[in-house]
Amino acid sequence: MQRALFVWFILTLLLVSCESRLPFDPLDQKTATPQLIASVTPDRPTKTPLPTQTPFPRFNESVSVVFLGDDQFLNVYANPGEKTNPIAQLAPHMVGIKSSGKVQMDNEALWIEIEIPQGGKGWVNAENITSFILPTDFCNNPKVPKTVEAIMNAIKKRSEGDFLERISPVHGLRVRYLWQNQEVNLGKAENLKGIFTENKVYDWGFDRSLNQFVQGSFGTNILPSLESVFDGSKTLCNTLDQGIAADWSNGYIEWPIPYINLNYIALYHPASEEDALTWRTWALGMEEINDELYLTTMVQYKWEY
């Protein structure tokens, strides 16, 4: 009897154990890790910004002929860039020519359309054109003294960038070591990097007071002379002043004929009491482009014998 009870007890335990076990253990199952799918943004082409176009230099509505001698004429053509068969000619010092406002570049040369005085329209190379400004309007323009001061400060401080910003974008800078000497065309601002420091040699012409030809750089032959008139000078507009000449009287001087349609400011430095021959004048020729004043010529006057 006891043996039967023992067997029954063992069987009961086995049955209970089998019924309590699940066919699988939930803990044995590995939890699936969710996979992250990257969101891919399609590449969009980057727009390259268009280069900023530099506006063409523009003169005033009324223009004048410049940089020509008495025996030269400015040819007018039917189309910009032409070099033969002009349709008209302009006198060397003509003023008050109406511009249509149209401009065009051809082989790096600026051309403007004008109204031909005899009738019709034509194109001229802007190399010999400047804005027409009445002398009285120029002398009364408040921009003039500010421009002169800016030029002087740039030279005093040897600030090349500030100086080049004042150079005419059309005609560049032309210098006459003496008013009756041939001009030296230094070119436009982009060609004048290092103007204060470089050793580029120019032929400035003959100096009678030194009895020799003058050759050298802008920094050597022009800057010291310019700076000598900055302090203690008399500022004149479209007028020249001078000290004594070789015969101890005022000699003849003039604003060069090719520049006659350019307005200018003259800086006259009188002679010292000790030496009556040390007077000097530098005249700064200016023109108006895009409603701004620019320096385009520099002319020196001094005692000569």
LINWO-V535460 format. One line per field, one symbol per residue. phi: phi as a letter, one per 40 degrees, with the letter a starting at -180 (. if undefined). A space follows every 10 residues. Layout:
phi=???
//
This chain:
phi=.ccccccccc cccccccccc cccabdcccc cccccccccc cccbcccccc cccccccbcc cbbbcagbcc bbbbcbbcbc gcbbfccabb ccbcbgccbc gcbacafgbc bbcbccdchg babbccdbba ccbcdccccc cccccccccc cccccccfcd dccccccdcb bgbbbbdbdc cccbccgcdc bbcgdcbcbc cbcchcbccb facbbicccc bbdcccccbc bgbccbbfab baccbccgbc ccbacddcbc cbcabbbbbc ccccacccca bbbbcbabbf gbcbcbabbb bacbb
//
